Amino acid sequence: MKSLVRVTAVGLLAAVVSGCGFWGDDGEEVQPTPLESFHAEKKVSVLWSTSAGSGMKGKYHQFKPAIDHDAIFAADADGSVIAFDLETGKKRWTVELEQSIVGGVGAGFGKVAVTTEEGEVIVLAADNGNELWRGKVSSEATSATQFNAELAVIQLINGKIVAFEASTGEKRWVYDSQVPRLTLRGTSTPIVASDVTFAGLASGKLVALDNQKGVPVWGNRVALPQGRSELERMVDIDGRPLLVDGVLYVTSYQGRLVAINPYRAQVVWAQDVSSYRSMAEGFGNIYVSEADDSVQAFDRGSSASVWRQTKLKYRSITAPVSLGSEIAVADRQGYIHFLSQIDGRFIARHKLDSSGVYGDMVVKDDVLYVLTNGGRLAALSLK
């Protein structure tokens, strides 16, 4: 499960109350829903599997692999950054940074980026791992650096979003937002388009920032804090916004799933749902991993709920990803679950690694790439 809260004062991380499970009103941990047997309609094949370092080392991270062209990149908490051939899994290069890494790997436009516990962004060349530049930021960045042709953009847990020149590492701009005293541990991951960066904030607000100066083009409230306690009023946007056919979709914790016209900053529709994960799309639907680990499909056009799968509750599932006619989620026990996009029924299941999977999975050309908590990187197909 998501580490529950961080308490911030004047932008500084003061404390973390974390947990790997859900807790009931009586203080007892809620156990994961037992897995039910079903008739597998498709077979999962492991195309390749390899070690990608020492994994998360029991720490909370948003580690996930990243793909750029024909290579996939992974990192571990000890500072190893490794590049693999996307098709074969063969190792291409390894860089030992000898610094603890906290953010996932970001890759794009021939560059690979990681962030360290000391607040340093390190950018490497994707083809050989040579260091290109380093930049200093004012806080941790638990999400991956995002690139476009000109910028490397990092979202920090203290509410700042920082843009560097991708080629030189020169800082272009910093956007600062107010962070509530009580928030989820982690941040959203921005979408860096050619002219605008879309970012979800811990306050429940979605902003569009001009890529030249970092000033807001518009802001839209996705969720409003409600309730008496600070815990009840948490409305973090921690999942990455999703841009599909000119419409932005964004979720918030204890808030809503909202469809927004990014050109007019207008809400097209909204549905009450609580999620701190990124989304997937396919078959005309938006797929959401809810805070209680139910998986729900919403019609992109009407916002109606198409189906809801509740048999993975409290299993700490990842964000969904689309794979052919199915979607896939992984859980903390290391199972990969494949669900039909049509009605949410289980199609297949595969246990990859008992260390579990927390970081989101990625898909390219109908191949699923998974990085386990223990540092195992695998490519899977479904037939």
HELIX and SHEET records of a PDB file:
SHEET    1   A 3 LEU A  12  VAL A  17  0                                        
SHEET    2   A 3 VAL A   5  ALA A   9 -1                                        
SHEET    3   A 3 LEU A 182  THR A 183 -1                                        
SHEET    1   B 2 PHE A  22  TRP A  23  0                                        
SHEET    2   B 2 GLU A  29  VAL A  30 -1                                        
SHEET    1   C 4 VAL A  44  SER A  51  0                                        
SHEET    2   C 4 ARG A 376  LEU A 382 -1                                        
SHEET    3   C 4 VAL A 367  LEU A 371 -1                                        
SHEET    4   C 4 VAL A 362  LYS A 364 -1                                        
SHEET    1   D 4 ALA A  66  ASP A  68  0                                        
SHEET    2   D 4 ALA A  71  ALA A  75 -1                                        
SHEET    3   D 4 SER A  80  ASP A  85 -1                                        
SHEET    4   D 4 LYS A  91  GLU A  96 -1                                        
SHEET    1   E 4 GLY A 106  GLY A 108  0                                        
SHEET    2   E 4 LYS A 111  THR A 115 -1                                        
SHEET    3   E 4 GLU A 120  ALA A 125 -1                                        
SHEET    4   E 4 GLU A 131  LYS A 136 -1                                        
SHEET    1   F 4 GLN A 146  PHE A 147  0                                        
SHEET    2   F 4 LEU A 151  GLN A 155 -1                                        
SHEET    3   F 4 LYS A 160  GLU A 165 -1                                        
SHEET    4   F 4 LYS A 171  ASP A 176 -1                                        
SHEET    1   G 4 ILE A 191  VAL A 192  0                                        
SHEET    2   G 4 VAL A 196  GLY A 200 -1                                        
SHEET    3   G 4 LYS A 205  ASP A 210 -1                                        
SHEET    4   G 4 PRO A 216  ARG A 221 -1                                        
SHEET    1   H 4 LEU A 242  VAL A 244  0                                        
SHEET    2   H 4 VAL A 247  THR A 251 -1                                        
SHEET    3   H 4 GLY A 255  ASN A 261 -1                                        
SHEET    4   H 4 GLN A 266  VAL A 273 -1                                        
SHEET    1   I 4 ALA A 280  GLY A 282  0                                        
SHEET    2   I 4 ASN A 285  SER A 289 -1                                        
SHEET    3   I 4 VAL A 295  ASP A 299 -1                                        
SHEET    4   I 4 SER A 305  GLN A 309 -1                                        
SHEET    1   J 4 VAL A 321  LEU A 323  0                                        
SHEET    2   J 4 GLU A 326  ALA A 330 -1                                        
SHEET    3   J 4 TYR A 335  SER A 340 -1                                        
SHEET    4   J 4 PHE A 346  LYS A 351 -1                                        
END                                                                             
